[in-house]
């Protein structure tokens, strides 16, 4: 047999526990991975933890290696970095990223893991899922040379988007958030910062990632005429009211959704999910992304730490889970 492992499960709304797992023997085209780090995707995992996934989205919201069903009990997560202990020669001993939940060891098809490039530290690679979302958002947003860009919402996703878009030549990126403390993170990412009251107007492109109604309302106030607002937030079972009778019509704005579950139509047919994830891992050679890891805990502490972490205001950025070596 592949051996014993332990996994974190949402036992009931707002309650988590660690359960034992018996692993199967890996097949010829499978790998056995020992987890080094996993990351908590705060926005989505908060919805799952509190049981806020709408019933209409149960199937669409399933993580690739999820077990159980919404609302609970469910094993959920998708930011996992580990070392291949058994598998094909080309992967054995390699550090890999996988869209796997919080679990100490696991067996998956070899095609489900992506090698982490040598210049990328394993501890930073837990951000791969967030940077992949930012890559997809950039494909959807299609920024142009010299664009004036605002990113509303300085959470993990918004910060990744700001850094990715700032690397386009000549762009001027401003990160907007209600927490003045995010100014330090913005500086580390090489972008400007403003609170909503001081947010710059006349923006060519606005990306919204705050997950709040007020944030999306602000995002609709900032663009130039014929400007584009890209919506990245996931609201779960919450309804959102918008002032579509104001700037939205008079400025002929475009409101475009962006979701990482599918490859952007701008690249579909030319790039697949594996290409996009490999690109995200390449971008993580940039040490500026280290500013997004704002906390750590041991895997065994998850049942105690997660309820407090997902209730934080202002929200934490990436919280990294460390596993025994």
Residue, then its C-alpha position, 0 to 999 in steps of 0.5 A: x500500500x502507499x501508506x498512511x496520511x492525514x487530510x484536513x476536512x470541513x466537518x460541518x459549517x465553520x468546523x474542521x478536523x484532521x482525518x487519517x487517510x490510507x493511500x493506494x499503491x501508486x500505479x505506473x502513471x501515478x506519483x506519490x507526493x509528500x507535501x511540503x506546503x499548502x496555501x489557503x485560498x482565503x476567498x474561496x475557502x472562506x465560502x466553503x468553510x462557512x457553507x456559502x457555496x450556492x447549490x446551483x454551483x456545487x458541481x462547478x465549484x468542485x476542486x480537482x481532487x475534492x472529496x465529499x460534497x458541499x456544504x459538508x463534510x468536504x475535503x477542499x483546497x487547491x494550492x499544494x507543493x510537495x516532493x515526488x517520492x515515487x513515480x516516473x524517473x523524470x519526476x522522482x525527487x522533483x518539487x511539484x505543484x498540484x491542485x490538491x487539498x491540505x493533506x500530508x501525502x497523496x497519490x495522483x496521476x503524474x499528469x496532475x503535477x507540474x514541476x516547480x522551476x529551479x529558480x522558484x522556492x518551494x515555499x513561494x510556489x504555493x502562490x501558483x494558483x493565485x498567479x495563474x488566476x492573474x495570468x487568466x485575468x490579464x488575458x481577459x483584460x488585454x492591457x495595452x502599452x502605457x495603460x492606466x490601470x487600477x486593481x480594486x481589492x488588495x487581497x491575494x488575487x488582487x495583489x497578484x494581478x497588480x504585480x503581473x499587470x505592472x510588468x507590461x511596458x509603460x503601465x501605471x498600476x494603482x492598487x486600491x484597498x480600504x486597509x491603509x496597511x496594504x500600502x506596504x505590500x503595494x510598495x513591495x510589488x512596485x505599484x502605487x496605492x490608494x484608499x477608495x477616497x483617493x483612488x485615481x480616476x480616468x483609468x483605461x482598465x479596472x480589475x475588481x477583486x475585493x469581493x464586496x459590493x462597495x468595491x465593485x461600485x467603486x470599480x465602475x466609477x474609475x474608468x474612462x469613457x469606453x473603459x473596461x472593468x474586469x470582475x474577478x470576485x466570487x460572491x457565492x450565495x450573496x446578491x450584489x446591487x450595482x448603480x448601473x444607471x450612473x457611470x455605467x451607461x453614460x461612459x459606455x463601460x464594459x463589465x467583463x467576468x473573468x474566472x480561472x476555471x476555463x482558459x480565457x477565450x483570448x487564448x483558448x485553442x492556443x493555450x491549455x490549463x497546463x500551459x497557463x499553470x507552467x507560465x504562472x510558475x515561471x512568473x514566480x521566479x520574481x521575489x516580489x511575490x514573497x510579500x504576499x505570504x503574511x502568515x504560517x501555521x503547522x498542518x496540525x494547527x489547521x482546525x484551530x487556526x482556520x476559523x480565526x483566519x477566515x474571519x480576519x478583518x482586514x483579510x490576510x493575504x496568503x496563509x502558508x501551511x507547513x508540513x513535517x519534513 
